Amino acid sequence: MALGVLLLVLITGTGWWLAAAARDKALASLVAEQGASAALRASIGVQNEAVQSMHRATVEADARGRAAQELAAANGRRLGAAQSRLAGARATTCDEAMPFVNQLLESVR
């Protein structure tokens, strides 16, 4: 009977010892995974900030592009209007052409 009790205590103690060792190993693994997870979250945060920064830069570039297109269209309309005003102008010498050239340049400015 004493041998049975001793054997029962040894088996139970060994079981607890094995369970504690497995628990310690699982906790160490959990800590390692939490560290890896934290590093991944930080990396994702950096990537998200980079994507947001690129989006802001794209929006700003689109706005600059639209402004440049509007300016080019306005300049084109001014040039077209100046050319239409000078459509009937005729000159045979440089001296005769210069007033028309100056008028064209003033109109476009």
C-alpha positions in Angstrom: 0.0 0.0 0.0 2.8 2.4 0.9 4.5 1.5 -2.4 1.2 2.3 -4.2 0.9 5.7 -2.5 4.6 6.4 -3.2 4.1 5.4 -6.9 1.0 7.6 -7.1 2.8 10.6 -5.6 5.7 10.0 -8.0 3.4 9.8 -11.1 1.4 12.8 -10.0 4.5 14.8 -9.2 6.1 13.9 -12.5 2.9 14.8 -14.3 2.8 18.2 -12.6 6.5 18.7 -13.4 5.9 17.8 -17.0 2.9 20.1 -17.2 4.9 23.0 -15.6 7.7 22.4 -18.2 5.2 22.4 -21.0 3.6 25.6 -19.6 6.9 27.3 -19.4 7.8 26.3 -22.9 4.4 27.6 -24.2 4.8 30.9 -22.3 8.3 31.4 -23.8 6.9 30.6 -27.3 4.0 33.1 -26.6 6.4 35.8 -25.6 8.4 35.2 -28.8 5.3 35.4 -30.9 4.1 38.5 -29.2 7.5 40.1 -30.0 7.2 39.1 -33.7 3.6 40.3 -33.8 4.6 43.7 -32.3 7.4 44.0 -34.9 5.0 43.2 -37.7 2.5 45.7 -36.4 5.2 48.4 -36.3 6.2 47.5 -39.9 2.6 47.6 -41.1 2.3 51.1 -39.4 5.4 52.3 -41.3 4.0 50.9 -44.6 0.6 52.5 -44.0 2.2 55.9 -43.3 4.2 55.5 -46.6 1.0 54.7 -48.5 -0.8 57.7 -47.0 2.2 59.9 -47.8 2.2 58.7 -51.4 -1.6 59.4 -51.6 -1.1 62.9 -50.3 1.7 63.5 -52.8 -0.5 62.1 -55.6 -3.4 64.4 -54.7 -1.0 67.4 -54.6 0.5 66.5 -57.9 -3.0 66.1 -59.5 -3.9 69.6 -58.3 -0.7 71.0 -59.7 -1.4 69.2 -63.0 -4.9 70.6 -63.2 -3.6 74.1 -62.5 -1.0 73.7 -65.2 -3.6 72.5 -67.7 -5.8 75.4 -66.9 -2.9 77.9 -67.3 -1.9 76.3 -70.6 -5.5 76.5 -71.9 -5.7 80.2 -70.9 -2.4 80.9 -72.6 -3.6 79.1 -75.7 -6.8 81.1 -75.8 -4.8 84.4 -75.4 -2.5 83.3 -78.2 -5.4 82.3 -80.4 -7.1 85.6 -79.8 -3.9 87.6 -80.6 -3.3 85.6 -83.8 -6.9 86.2 -84.9 -6.5 89.9 -84.4 -3.4 89.9 -86.6 -4.9 87.5 -89.2 -5.1 90.1 -91.9 -1.8 91.8 -91.3 0.7 91.9 -94.1 4.3 93.0 -94.0 7.0 92.8 -96.6 9.9 94.1 -94.5 11.1 93.6 -91.0 10.3 97.2 -90.2 6.7 96.7 -91.3 6.4 93.4 -89.3 7.8 94.6 -86.0 4.7 96.5 -84.9 2.6 93.3 -85.5 5.2 91.2 -83.7 5.2 93.7 -80.7 1.4 93.7 -80.7 1.4 89.8 -80.7 3.9 89.7 -77.8 1.9 92.3 -75.8 -1.3 90.4 -76.3 0.2 87.1 -75.2 1.9 88.6 -72.1 
